[in-house]
């Protein structure tokens, strides 16, 4: 289970703006979801292989603590990492994740959040059947150029996307400030009827993650970045921002 937990941490806590995950696990599917701290990023994911240990609905709070525990080299391949469960109102429910070395001489228990509490704190709506205006796979070079422009325009909190002459371009700043722009994806299929703004830090952080990426933009004001990590497929949904 350690590789699954580490993958979840890599795609949430490590970004710096998600510290609580809701898990909905059945014998056929394991789903995860979250909201960023400012509620401007909606996170959803599905593990490629259902995890029997994660059956139930519960929360994983204080992900920075879980990240710290997972980083201990004491919990190597011989360590025991198990889910403890408790009966709540007649329902067998995940209660904590127990970490113990093979010798049993170094132990941690990471407490989980009850279903009722996490369902109140994390209310995530998935997009179903959306017809995106623009969809493409960003190249490594395009992501690198985005990072360079964000460094050159570090005072800008948002960047803007436009489709011009068939190319998706990204713009930083405007005529009254320092500015920069570049072609992020040439010859995209589809068009955008208006310029849309997105948060720089969050987008750059997500695009810096490992895995196969797809970007989608909706003219009505939404962008999705999906990442296939090998263990799961994660989705990050952004509403367009007001600059």
Secondary structure, 3 states (H helix, E strand, C coil): CHHHHHHHHHCCHHHCCCCCEEEEECCCCEEEEEECCCCCEEEEEEECCCCHHHCEEEEECCHHHHHHHHHCCCCCCCCEEEEEEEEECCEEEEEEEEEECCCCCCEEEEECECHHHHHHHCCCCCCCCCCCCEEECCCHHHHHHHHHHHHHCCCCCEEEEEEECCEEEEEECCCCCCCEEEEEECCCCCCCCCCEEEEHHHHHHHHCCCCEEEEEEECCCEEEEEEECCCEEEEEEEECECC
